[in-house]
Amino acid sequence: MGQADLHLHTTFSDGVGTVEAVLEAARRAGLDIIAITDHDTLQGAWRACDLGPRYGLEVVPGVEISTAEGHLLAYWVERPIPPGRPLLETVLRVGEQGGLCAIPHPAAPWASSLSAAAIWRVLEHSDATRILVGIEVYNMGLPRLADNRNAQALGEATGLAPLANTDSHMLWTIGLCHSEFPGTSSQALRWALEQRLTRPLIGSRPAAFLVSWLPQWSLRLIGFGYWSAHPGATITLRRLNTVPSWAGERREG
């Protein structure tokens, strides 16, 4: 069985570590596949895809898109998708690139989440149901466990592939939960998502999680974030770039 964490952030948006730091942390966690899903930019994902083999990892190119209704995870996309567009339009744009979508932290307050009603509306569209295949039934980044219980109930009702993702912005949380799937390759993962054969694996959250979560999110609210060059490096403070980075992006080569 393969192990995947499909919701990770780097310093290309609001994560704590560089792409290299995230890859090293994922290697140490024993993961087979990860997805870099920075907010509205593919730059980190592109770099991770290039560097992944050095760390023994397959990387699914991904992005967390800010739709008009809330955040959406997109996988296997190569070109930027503009934020701020309606959810259904965004899902179909992902499909045009041959990508798949998953719902992050569904219906969770204060997390720019998609509502249950918005999710059901998209699932009424026959083309969208072939693209929107997954849902986070567990997101380690949420402070309230009740939100994950609600997400699990919604996942069971929709029949979407259940995922456990760390939504890591901090390096040490990478791999503390993950999703299992038959096989170990990205092709096997894609098939498992389409066939709804993923299995979320959820461990107990250490008490230290909330201790580190509170200052991290407080700083993010006022526009600051942490940065470290590699796991265990000295942490310094930097101001996050507030300019949307998706516009004009183009992959080199």
Buried (B, 14 or more C-beta within 10 A) or exposed (E): EBBBBBBBBBBBBBBBBBBBBBBBBBBBBEBBBBBBBBBBBBBBBBBBBEBBEEBEBBBBBBBBBBBEBBBBBBBBBEEBBBBEBBBBBBBBBBBEBEBBBBBBBBBBEEBBBBEBEBBEBBBEBEEBBEBBBBBBBBBBBBBEEEBBEBBBBBBEEBEBBBBBBBBBBBBBBBBBBBBBBBBBEBEBBBBBBBEEBBBBEBEEBEEEBEEBBEEBEEBBEEEBBBBBBBBEEEEEEEEBBEEBBBEEEEBEE
